[in-house]
Amino acid sequence: MRVHDRDVEIGVAGRLLEGQLSVPERASGLVVLATDGAGQDGRRSVHVARVLHAAGVATLKLGLRTAEEEMAQEWTLREGSNVELVAHRLEVARDWLQRDDALSLLPVGYLGAGLGAAAVLVAAAHQPYGVQAIVTFGGRPDMAGEFLHELRAPTLLLAPAEDADRVALNRRVFDALKTRKALQLIEGASRGFPEDGPLAAAARLASAWFSDCFRAAAGPGVLEWTGEPSAP
């Protein structure tokens, strides 16, 4: 499937966030990928984007930090204030996409890893009717805090089965969610999903979740998630 790529810049509060917009022909939806874009996080987002494109889903890979912020400090998950900051930037990106005539009718989802795992949940809680699906890919979704109770969008939590701490916190998040939800433990995966096989399995599950949720948003009825990619 042919994919059209272009680099974009999105202005937020007088600063520029860099991103890459990739749109397959006859796209059925669009996923904003909230990752740090470097190291293991970058490798994961590249693989997930490739799987989504094969399923006909467009992506916007959005950097969480400006170039100046990357040089000035190392953001960590312990800096809770950054969750709200990144969430706001995701909301601005979502609004930016709506101003594009070619993309404005596509259902939109968020996928967050690392710091982005909490930020996508907060952003979706702020936009209860603007986001049709969410996937958290490891990270610390629990840092969304009280916003977990406000989510409306269907949410899939992907957790590394070999990391007991991450499994426990994802179970707590799952229990707190009041929307349609699923928790999938990825066998053989450790923190950060560095293993090729588990990473590929998680990417397929994420793709299936988005595809099913986007079909449900586009037409009547409620689709049950099967945990498998949709048949072509």
N, C-alpha and C positions, 0 to 999 in steps of 0.2 A: 504494500500500500504506500502510495506516495505521500510524503509528509513535507509540508511547507514550513520552513524555519525562518524566524527573524529575531534579531536582538531588539529589545525594547528598553525604554527608561520610563519609570513611573515617578512622578513628583509627589512627595509627601512632606508637608510642612517645610517647604523650601529646600528639601534635600532630594536626591535622586537615588532610586533603587534600580539596579540593573536586573534584567531578566531575559529569558529566552522563551518566545512563544512558538509552539510547534503545533500545527494543525493538519491532521490527516484529511484526505479527501472524504467527503460525506461524514464528517465528524458527528457523533451522537451526543457529545457532552464535552465538558472542559474541566480539568482538574488543576487547581493551583497547588504546586508542590512547595511546601514551606520547609526548606532545609538550609543548613549552613553552607552547602555547596562545595565543601572541601573535605579531603581525606575520606574516611569511611562513609560519611554522610553524602559526599558527592558521588561516590561509587554507587551507593544505594539509589540515589535519585535518578542517575543515568539509567540504571537497569529497570527501575520501575517505569520510567517514562517510555522506554522502548516497548515494554509489555503493553502499556496503555495505548500507545500508538497503533500497535498491531491489532488491538481490539476496536480501533476507530474512535479513540478518545483523545482529544486535544489536551495539551499541557501548557501551563505557564510556570516555568522554573524561576522562582522569585528569590533573590538574595534577601536574607533577613536583615542585613546590616549595610550601611553605606560604606564606601571605600574609606572614608575618614574614621568611621567607627572601628573598622577592622584593624586599622593601624594603631588606634589609640588604646584599645583595651581588648581583653579576652572575655567575651560574654560567657557566663556559666549559668547552669540551671538554678543555682542558688540565688541568683539575682532576680528575685521574683518580680520586680518592677518591669523587667524587660518583657515578660509575658504579655502584659497589657500593651506595651509599645509595639511589639511585633503583631499582635492581634489587630491593632489599629491599622497597621500597614497592609495587612491582608484585606481588611475591609475596603481600604482605598483602592487596592488592586482589583478587587471584585467590582467596585463601581467603575473603575477605568475600563474593564472589559465590557460593561454594559453600554458604554458609549461607542463601541464598535458595531456597526450595523451587521457585519457578517457573523458576529459572535453573540450578540445580545439575546438571541432566542435559545441558545444552548443551555441546558441545565448545568449547574456548576457544583463542583465538589472541592473539598480541601483534603490534602494529605500532608500530615505533619510528622517530622522526625526530629529527635533532639529537642531543642527549645521549642521548635514548631509544633510538637505534639500537644502541648498545652495551649499554645497560641491559636491553633485552628479551632479548638473547642470554644475558646473565649470569643473568637471572631464570629463563629457560627451562632453562638448564643446572642450576640449583638444583632445578628441578621436572621431572625427566625424564619423568614419566608424567602430569603435570598440564596440559601445553600441547600442542595438536595441530597448530599451524602458526605460523610466524613470517614477517613481512615487515619488512625494513629499507628505509626510504624516504630514501635519501641518508644524510647524517650521517657518523659515524665508527664503523662496526661493528667495525673493527679494534681499537678500544679494549677489546673484550671479552677480548683477550689469550688466556691459556691456556684459558679456558672454551670457546673455539671447538671444541676437540677433544672436549668432553664433551657437546655438543648431541645430542639425539635427535630433536627435532621437525623436520619438513620446513621448510626455510628458503629464502625467495626474497629475493635481493638486488636492489634497484632502484637503478641508478646513472645519473647524468646523463652522457650520452655526450659532451657538449661540455666536460667538466671532466676533463682527463687525469689529474690527481692522484687524484681520486675514483675514476675507473675503475681505476687501478692498485691502489689499496688494496682495492677490492672484489674484484679478481681474487685478491689475496693471501688475503683472507678466504674466498673460494670454495674455493681450494685447501686451506685448513686444515680446512674442514668435513668431517666423516665421515658425515654423515647424508644423507638425500635433499635435494637442493639444486638451485637454479637461479639464474643470474645474467642479468639483463635490462638491457641498456644502452638508455636511453630517448633516442631520436634527437631532437635539437633542444632538449634540456634542459640547462640550466646549473645551477650549484650552488644548491640551495634550491628547484629546480623552479618558478621564477617565471612560466614561460611557460604559458599556458592549455592549448594543445593537448597538449604533453608531460605536463602534470599530469593531464589527463583520461585519457591513455593509460596512465599509471602506475597511476592509481586503478583502471582496469578490470582491469589485470593483477593487482593486489593482490586485488581481489574474486574473480577467477577462481581464484587460488591458495587463498584461504581456503575458498571453496565446495567445491572439489575435495577438499581435505584434510579438511574436515568431513564430507563424504559418505563418505570412506574410513574415518574414525573411527567413523561411525555404523553401517556395514555391513561385510559380508565383502568380501574382495578388495582389491587395490591399484589405485587409479585413477591413470592417467597424466595429468599436467598438459598441457593443450593450449595454454595461453597465451591462451585465449579464455573469456569468460564462459559459464557453463553455460546451456543452452537452458532456457527456462521450462517 
